Amino acid sequence: MDRIKPVVGNGIHQVSPGAAQAPQTAQGAEPPEVPGQFDYVKTKVVPLRAEHLERNRIVAFNKNSNMSGPIDLLRTQVLQAMEENGWRTLAITSPTPEAGKTVLAINLAMSIAHHTTKTALLVDFDLRRPKVGSSLGLPMEKALNELLSDQAGLEEVLVNPTLPRFVVLPTRVPIPMSTEMLSSPRVNNLISDLRSRYESRICIFDLPPLLSSDDAITVMPKFDCVLLVVGNGMNSKQEIEECLHHLATVNLIGTVLNKADEKPRTYY
């Protein structure tokens, strides 16, 4: 996986190649979430395959991995900034495709789930090229597609990949008229519901690239903050400046320079 040197706050994170829903009470209200206690009666639990994760550069599943340290550092800085501002929804995007935003989103969400006082929900909002579910190797009989078309309820499409405090809402196949869907009241209500459901939950949304369509620009104002992932050598100065122009009215929590060559640093 990638090695990261994070600096949050409009800084650059250099990268080198290399909670479930609680059951409702009789009155229909959900009990408060207790850190460390989770009920996956309604949420599908799916085991992950280590070899599949390795092929897709997902290293944060194993919190003892020596490759997940930089991701944990990024997590700590992101959480600090979000907690200081009362933010709970984080959108992750990039200027163009193939910058590694989905891999970063998955690893960051897993790292947050390892945090003893936080739960992480990862939502695949890249409706044109959804990759979260396939990157994790999840079966997706029902996903965001069915939820948005009223063919399934939220409890039917959430997946717990056997990692405590981590829940995924994947998108199975591309969704037609994605811009219209992302700007719809249905999606707005879904974001609000996921944000308000638990106070200790961090919701991460994997968005489409900023410059590939108007999908990300359409939905971005609905999130508390945004993390921009830039592929080293993949984006021009003009493209990055154009992205910053689009992000001028949102809370840009930081920038990650992905796929950058950097010599590893030791403690000493």
Secondary structure, DSSP 8 states (H G I E B T S, - for coil): --EEE---SS-EEEEE---------TTS------TT----SSSEE----HHHHHHTT--TTSTT-TTSHHHHHHHHHHHHHHHHHT--EEEEE-SSTTSSHHHHHHHHHHHHHHSTT-EEEEEE--SSS--HHHHHT---SS-HHHHHTTSS-HHHH-EE-SSTTEEEE---S--SSHHHHHTSHHHHHHHHHHHHH-TTEEEEEE---TTT-SHHHHHGGGSSEEEEEEETTTS-HHHHHHHHHHTTTS-EEEEEEES---------
